[in-house]
């Protein structure tokens, strides 16, 4: 198995840090975006081991070292170019400049550097590493969640620019794996999925022609699934009660740090003093987080309790604190030699004691916070109804009766004791599953009920403008998406005939029977719903996935096909590539400290199913196993991937012994998604989410702005562009709502010598 973090780390070590190998002093300089790529796989202490003495941020005030070698890893943008040209040749001994993707001509023209600086540039190349490895099997293209506003909108230009950028970044993922021949699958009605596949395949083929690298040729061709977020909004709207999902949905996390999401908490030290601490969730060195993040919260709490008890019984420092043998009350007859021996053992285990103590404190406080929010917001009341609506069945297994259930829904939506955002999510869920868009959803949705949304909606009286905007915004999102699906059906209707309804119903019934064989033996009442992705992956692995429902396109077909203007991005200028090579404390009250959590967790009632997974259940492989020995699947969501889908991919990968890498344009959090939906009805919010703090070359043109600003009965004047802040701290991750509108022409992949020549040509008359 090839882990994404290992892959990115290896590429950085081999292609970047070897440039300064042997240097007495070397400095790594990153910008607000690329710092996330590096920090996702390296700690500062680890960078020292590969020859990096210091890490600096391009936007921040820095101390220059004239005797040091500098390595720049940069996002190719006009703003970066302007910052780079302020660098003096006296700042460092030599310069190695690497861009994470291709350097556009419009950006290249901004590099008006003095000749003395050019003479010190030893390396200038494109790295093609433009994605972030969030977990070993999870990636993100780090687009703003609000890019949905550009993709699903009436304006074509903004959509084309966004899809083009997504294709550019997705290509770097496949290129990093060494995949050249790829099998693509997509829902037959998905217009954007097909277009993204064609754009990605063409770019991948072109990249291998001009920047060849060692290819990985697995016995089974890797498969890339390209799916759209609107085809399954249930997985985003539903309250998920696994540990990771609850943390991002209920806990007050700080997601602005480049190191990952952080959580502030209090704990007691070894002598009982209260201290404040903070922890990083996505910490690869935290085995408890890696083990519990995809578990139901009840199971995660049990796991924490078990580890706490085991640690207290094995760690000498913990044992010493519990026994309090160091206190003056110890009997005079006690053997002092034994006491000294115990103290020595405790001292040796003290570093581990402190490190694990803070880790347990982090998770204990996180779980406590999640459970407090769960109780305060009375989420059980909401979640029971959500599960019934999403699955179409009650806890007892009976089919939901629509007329009788209207009363239940109406009373919940009118209950002001429940938080408005939770009631809105319930209303959107019913609205989504009861709408005319049902026929375009992923075919693995389990609910077949259709409620009278007009009757139910009257019971919900939003008292904030944001809530009203969300309710109206979901219709716009689905209408824009629907128009794209109808466009695709119009293109394919003349060459294909749809299946009869009897055949479709039979296939769905057969898929349901196959799926039931692989349901885990124990399912919690509030976790009965599984994302459609689970059934899709199971059918594909078993070879039962319909080619009519999910057509297959290989790389050769995609790269050699020409779609008309309504299906693809606008034509791009061809460019000749010249290069053939490329570049709290644990004390006697341990039981009391976790007792409340455990008691609360056990109140979740499980529902039993008869048959567990049968195929390769529980199989494990060595971490260093090569990619070519296992089947590889990449799942990509246009519009963002939810944490429930990440969990599903993790489960199926473990059960079926396949490598499933999952990601999207972003990692989608429910609160962010609601804000995005509200922005369809709020021009100011839309512009703020999309363009606040963006880089200068990514400012949209006037046409794009008008397209993103959705149509109103009365046109409003669009807000002025915001200029990026001048100061950026080294902890800043860069504004999440970046927008990178591309010019119509692509630049060439350039050989370093050619790039140097172009540099010099810019300054020959200066």
N, C-alpha and C positions, 0 to 999 in steps of 0.2 A: 504494500500500500504506500502510495506517495502522498504525504501530507502537504497541504498547501503552504503551511508556514515553513516547513523544511525546504520546499521548492523555492520559495522567495528568498529565504536565507541563503541557500546554496548559490542562487544566481547573483545575489549581491556580493557574496564572498568571492566568487570566481570572476565576475565581470567588472566589479567596482573596486573592492578593497585590495585586490592584487595590484592595482595600479600604484599604490603607495606602499607596497610590501618592502620592508627593509628601510623605510624612511625613519629618521630619528624622531620626527614629529609630524603628525598629519592631522588636518582638521576637516571634519565633515560638515558641509553647509547645505541645509535643506530649506525649502519654503513652507508656507502654511499648509500645503497639500501633501507634499512628499514626506513630511515628517511623520504622517500617519502610516505611510507605506513601510518606512524603516522601523518605527517604534512598535509596529505590530509584530515584528519578528526578532527584534534585538533590544536588549537592555543596555544601559550605558556601560555596565561592567563587561558585557559581552563584546561590545564594540572595541573596548580597550584590547581585548585578546586578539582581535583581527587587525590591530595596528592603528586604530583611530584614537587619538589623544584627547580630542575635544569635539563637541557637537555644537554648532551655532545655527541660528536661523537667519535667513537672508534679510528679512524685514526688520530685524532687531539691531540695536546698537551693539557693536562687536569690538573685541580687542584683536588687533592684527599681529601676526607673527611672521616677520619677513624671512625667517629661516625655515618655515614649515611648508609642507605641501598641502594644497587644498583640493578637496574633492567636492564638486557641486552636483547634487541630484535635484533636478528642477522640473517643474511643470512648465512646458513651453507656452508661455503667454506673454503678451505685450508688457504687462506689469512686471513680470519677472525679468524681461529683457531690459526694461528701464532701470530696475534695481541693479542688475548685473553690470550695466555699463558705468555705474557709479564706482565700481571696484577699481582700485588702483593697482598697477603692476607691482608697486612696492609693498602691497599688503602681504603677499606670500611669495615663496620661492618659485613655485610652479602651480599651474591650474589644470585640473582635470574636470571637464564639464560634460555632464551626461543628462539627457532629457528622457523622461519616462515614456514618451511616445514621439511620433514624427514631428518635425519642426516645420511649421507652415511658413510659406513665403512672407506672409504679412508680418509674422513675428520675426523672421530672420532679418527683415529690413530694419528692425529696431536696434540691432546689434552694431551700433556705431562706436566701436572700441578703438582706442589708440593702438598704433603699431607696436609700441613697446609692450603692451598687454598681450597682443596676439603672439608675440615671440615667446611668451612664457606659457602659452596654452599647449600642453603636451597631449591632451586627449580631448576630442570633441565628437560625440556620437550619440545615437538614439538607442535607448536601453530596451524599449518595448516591455515595460513592466508597469502597467497602469491600472492596477486593481489592488485591493487591500485584503489580505488574508485575515479574516476576523477570527476564524477557528481553523482547526486542522482540515475540516471538510466544508467550511463556509467562507464565501467570498462576497465582497461588495464592490461595485463600481463607483461607489461614493458620489453618486449623483444626489442632488437634493430630493427629498421625498416629494417636494412640490413640483418636480419635473413632470408629474402626472398631468399638471395643468397645461403643459406644452404638448404632451403626447396626445391627450384626449381633448381636442379642441377643434373648433370649426376651421381654424387657419391651418393651411397646409405647410407654409414655410417654417413656422416654429416647430411643427411636428417632424419635418424632414431633418432639420438641424439637430434635433435631439436624438433621433434614431441614428443619424450619421455618427454622432459622438459616441453613443452607446456601442455601435458596431466597432468603432476604433478601439475602444477599451476592452470589449469582449475578445477581440482578436489577440490582444496581448496575453490573455489568460490561456487560450489554446496554444499560442506560440510558446509560452513558458513551459507547457506540458510536453511540447515537441510533437503535438498532433498536427498532421497535415491533411490526412484523409479522415473526414468526420461524417457520421451519419446524423442527419438532423430530423427531428420529429416535431410536429406542431398540430394543434387542433385544426381540422379542415376548414372551419369557418373563420379562423383568425387571420385577418388581413395584415396586421402589423407584425405578427410572428413570422409569416412568410417573407415579408419585406426585409426584416432584420436578418433572417437567415441568408438571403441572397446577398445583402450588403456585407455581412460578416464573411461569408465564403469567398467572395471576390477579393476582399482585403487580405484574407489569409493566404490565398494563392499568390497574390502579388507580393506579399511580404516574404514568402519562402523563395520566390524567384530572385529577389534582390538582396535578401538577408538570410541566406540558408544557414541552418544550424543542424546539429545532430537530431535526427528524428527518432521518435519512439514508435515502433511498429508492433502494437499488441496483436495477439492472435484474433481477438474480437475487436472489430472497429468500434471506437468510442462513440457513444450516442449522446447528442445534445438535444434536450427538450427545451423549446422556447415557448413559454406560456405568458398569458397576459393577466395582470392583476384583476381587472373587472370581471374576468370569467369565474372568479371565486372571491367574493368579498366576505363571505361567511367566516372564513378563517381569520380575517382581520377584525371583524366586528365582535365575534364571540369572545366571552371571557374565558381565557385558558388558565387552568390551575396547575400547570407545571411550574417548577421553581423559577426558571429563567423568564418565562412569560409573565409571571406575577411580579417579578422584580421590575421589569420594564413597564408594566402596566400600573402598578400600585405604589412602588417605592419611589422616594424623591432622589433619583439618580442625577448626577452631573455628567452629561454626555458630551461636554465641550472639550475635555482633555484629550490630547493626542494619544495618551497611553490607554485609553479605554474608559468605560463608564465607571465612575467612582461613587462611593457611598460613605457619608460621614456618620460616625457612631461613637458611643462612649463605652468604655470597658474598665474593669478593675485590674490593677497590676498585682504583682506578687504579694505586696503588703496591704492590699485592699484600697489603695488610693484610686479615685476616679480619674480617668484619662480620656482625652479625645483622640480618636484615630480615624483613618480613612483607608478604605480598601478598594482595589481594582477588581471588578468582576471577571473580566476576560484575562485572568492570570494563568498562564500555562503552567506555572509552578504551584498551583493550588489543586492538588488531586481531589479534594472534596468537592470543589466547584465542578470539575470535569466529570465527576461521577454523578452528581445530583442535579445538574442544570436541566436535564431533560426528564427528570422524574416528577411524578405528581408531588405536590407540596407535602402531603401526608407521608409519603415514602421518604422524601428528602429530610423531613424532621426526624423520622426514625433513624435514618442513616447518621445524622448529626449526633443524636443521642447515643447511638452505638459507638461512634468514634470517640466521643467525649469520655465515655466509661472505659473504653479500651486504653485510651491515652492516660487516664488517671491511674490505671492499674499497672501500667508498664513504665511510664516515665518516672525516673528517680526524683526529680525536682517536684513533680506533682505529688508523689507519694510522701515526700518529706513535708510538704506544706500541709497535707491532710493529716498526717500523724502528729505534726507540730512537735517533733522530737527535738527541735532546736531550742524550744522555750526553756526558761529557767525553772519551770515546774517539773522538769524531768527528775526522776528519783536519783539520789546520790549513788545508789547501788548499781545503777545502769552502767553497762560496760562502755567506758569511754572510747576504747579502740574501735568497737563496733560503730559507735556514734560518728567518729571521725571518718570511718570507711564509708558510711552512708552519706556524709556531707561531701566527700570527694566525688562520689558517684553522682550526687545531685548537681554539683558544680559542673561536671562534665556534660550533663544533659540539660543544663540551664539555657544555652542558646536555642536548642530545639524547643524547649519549654516556652520561651518567650515568643518565638516565631509561630508556633502552632496555637498558642494562647490567643494571639491577636487574630489569627485566621478563624478560629472557632468563634471568637467574639463577633467578628464581622458577620458570619453566617447566622449566628444566633440572633443578632439584632435585625438582620435583613428578614429572616423568617418571621420574627415577632412583628415587625412593621407590616409585612404582607398580611399576616393573619389579623392584625388590628384593623387594617383597612377593609379586609374582607368582612369582618363583623360590623364595623361602623357603617359601611355602605349597604349592609344587608344583601350582599351579593348572592347568597344562596337562593333568596326569593327570586331574583332576576335570572340567575343561571339555570334554575330548574325549567323555567319557561323557555329560555333560549335553547336548551338542549332538546326540548319537545318540538320546538319550531324547526330547528335545524335537521333533526333526524326524522321528523314526521311521526314519532312514536313517543308514548309516555314512558315513565320509569318501569311500569309493569309490562311494557311491551305492546300495549294497545295502540291502535292507530289514532292519531289526533283527529277529533271530530271538530270540523271547522266552526260550525254554528255554535257549539257549546263553548269552544275555546275563545271566541270573540269576547265573551264576558270577562274571562281571566285576563286577557291582554288589555282590555279597556281599563280594568281596575288598576293594573300595574302602571299603565301609562299616565293615569290620573292621580297616582299616589305621590304627593309632594314630599313625603318622608324619604323617598329614594332620590339619589343625586340625578340631576337633569341629564348629565352626560351618559349615565348608565341607561336611563330610559330612552334617550335618543338612539343609542346603539341597538336597543331592542326594536324600536320603531323602524330603523333602517334595515334591520335584519328581515322583518316581516315585509317591508316595502320591496326589498330586493328579491326575495323568494316568491313574492306574489305578483310580480310585474310581468309585463309582456316580454321581458328580456330572458325569461326562463329557458326558452328553446336554444339560446346561445351560450348558456352556462356550460361549464365542464360536465360531461355526461355522467360523472360519478357522484353528483349531488344526491344525497339519500332522501331528501324530502320531496314529496310529490303533491303536497297540499298547496292550496291557493286561497288566501284569505281576502275578504273584502277590505282592501286597504283604505278605501274612502270612509267606510264605517268606523274603522279603528282609529284612523288619523284624527278624527274629530274629537277624540277623548284626550288628545295630547295638546296642551296649551303652552307652548314655549314662552318663557317670560324674558328671554334675552334675544338680541338681534343675531348673535352668533348661532344660537340654536335654530332660529328660523332659516338662516343662511344654509346651515347643514342640511336641513330637511329639503330645501329647494335645490341645493347643490348636487345631491345624489342623483336627482333626475337629469341634470345636465351632463354629469359624468356618463351615465348610462345611455343617454341619447346620443352623445358623441361617439361612444363605443359602438352602439347599435348601428349607427350610420356606416361605420367602417366594416362591420360584419355583413351588412346588406350589400355593400359595394363588392365585397369578396364573393358573395353568393351570386351576384349579377355576373361576375366574370366567369364563374365556374358552372353556372346553370346550363349553358348551352352544350357543355361537353360531358356532363355527368348527371345522372338521375339519382334523386334521393331515395333512400331505402323506404320501404313500406313501413307503416307504423307497427305492424305485427312483428316484423323482423327486428326492429329497434327494441321493442318491448322484450322479445325473447333474448336478445343479446344482453340487455340490462339485467334480466333475471339470472342468466348464466354467470355474469360478472359478479352479481351479489352472492351467489352460491360459492364461487371461488374465494371471494373475500372473507366469508364467514369462517372458512377453514383456517385463516391466519389471524383471527382476532385473539388477542392475549387472553389467558385464562381468567383474569380479573380486571374488570373495568369499573371505574368509579362512576357513581350516578351522574355527577356533574361533568364527566369527561366521556360521555357516550359518543359524541360526534368526532369523526376523524376527517381531516381535510381530504378532498377528492384526490389529491396527489398520492395518497396511500394506495388507493385502488389502482390508480394509473400505473404506479411503479410495480405493483404486484402482477398486474396483467402483462406488463412489458417483460418482466423477468421470466414469467412462465410462457412467454411466446403467444399470448392470447390478445394482445393489443391490436385492435382493428386498424388496418391500413386505410380504410375509408374514413374512419373517424380521426385518425392521426397519420396523415400521409408521411412518407419517408422520402427525404432528398439527400443524396450524397454530395460530397464536395464537388465532384465533376459536373453533376447536373446543375448545381446552384451557380457555380462560377461561369458556366457556359450559357446560361439562360439570360435572355433579355426581356425584361418586363416593360410595359409601356409606362408613360409618365404618371398615370393614376396609381400605379402599383409600386413604384420605386422612388427613391430620392432623385432629385434633379441630377442631370449628367454632370460628371466631374471632369475637369480637364486632365487629360492623360499626362503622365510625367515619366521621363526616361530615367530609370535607375541605373547608376553607373557602377554600383558596388556589387561585388560577388561574395564578399565576406563581410562580417559584421563584428561588426564590433561585439478585660473582664476577668476575670480571673477564674481559675479552676480551683475550687476549695471544697470544704466538706459539704457545701450546699449544692454540689453538682446536680443532684437529683431534683432539688427544688428549682434550680435555674432552668431546667428543660421540661419539668413536669407539666406545666400549663400548655406548652406547645404540643407535647406528645398527646395530651388529653384532647386538645382541640383537633389535632390531626386525625385521631382515631374516630372522630365523629363523622368523618366522611364515609358514607356507606357504599361498599363495593357491590357491583352486580356481577354474578358469575356467568361465564360462558364456557362451553364444554371443551372446545378444541383449541390448543395453542398452536403457534407456528410449528410446522413440521420440517420444513426444508432447511438443513444446515443450522438448526436452532442453536444459538449460543456459541457458534464457532468463532475462533479467534485466530488472528494471524500476526506474525511478527511485524513490528512497526516498519522495519527496514525492507520489507518485501518489495520487490520491484513492481512497477505498474503493469508490466506486460503479463504478469501472472494472474491478473484478475480482470473481470469485466468492469469497464468504467462508464459511468453515467454522469452527465452534467445537466443539472436542472437550472434553468435561468428564467426569472420572472421579470417581465417588462412592467415597471411600475412599483417594484419592491417586493421582497419576500417576507413572510410573517414568521414569527418564532415557532408557531405550531407546525408549520411546514418544515422548518429546520429540524424539529423533533422527529417528525415522520421520516425524513430522509435518514436520520441517525438510526432509528429503529430498524428500518428496512435494510440498511447497509449491514447492520450487525446480524440480522436474522438470515439474510440470504447470501452473505459472503460476497458482496459486490462493493465496489467503490462508488459511492454516490456523493458528488460534490454539488452543493446547492448554493445559490446566491441570486442576486438581483441588482437592479439599478441602485437599491438602497435596502437597509434593514428597516422594515416598516413597523412603527409603534402605533397602537390604536389612537392615542391622543394626537399624534402628528397627522394621522389619516383624517381625523375629524376636522382638524384645522385646514387641511388641503381641500376637503369638500366644501367648507364654509367659504373658501377663497373664490369659488366659482361665482358667488354672489357678492363679492367684495373686491373691487379693483385694487384698492389700496393694500389690502392684505395680500392679494395675489402678487403684486409687484414687490412687496416687502419680502415675502417668502422666496420669490424667485431671484431677485436681483440685489438684495441688500448686501453690501460688502463684497460684491463680486469684483473680479479682475477686469481691468480696463478693456482688454480685447474681447471680453465676453459680454459687453453691453449690447443688448439687442437693438436692431435697427427699428425704425418707426413702424415698419410693416409688421415685424414680429410682435411688437408691443400691442398693436391693435388686434392681432390675432389672439394673443394671450388674454387680453381684456375681453371677457365674454360679452356678447351683445346684451344691451339694455334697452328698455323702452325709450329712455332719454340718455344720450351719450354724455359721459362725464369726461372732464379733462383728466388725462392720465397724470399721475404724480411724477415729479421730477426724479431723475436718476439719483441714486445715492452714491456718493464717492466713497471708496474704500478708506478705512481708517489708516492713518499714517503709522500708528504704533501697533505693533503686534508682539505680544509676549512670546517667549519660547515655549510656553505651555499651550498656546493657542493652537487649535486644530484647523483653523480656517473656518470661515462661515460655511455652515452646512448647505446653505441655499446658493451654491454657485451655479452659474449658467454659462455654458461655453458654446456660444453660437459660432459656427465655423464659416469661414468664407467659402465661396463656391469652388475655388480651386485648391487642390491639395499640393503640398510641396513634395519635392523628391526626397527619397532616402539618399543621403549623400555620403560619399566616401570622405573620410577625414581630410585628405589632401584637397579634394574639390571644395570642401567647406572652408578650408583655410584660404584657398584662392579667392573664394567669394568674399570672405572677410577682408582680405587685402584690397580687393577691387573697390570696396566701399570707402577705403581711406587713402587710396593712392594719390588723390588730389588734395588731401588735407595737410 
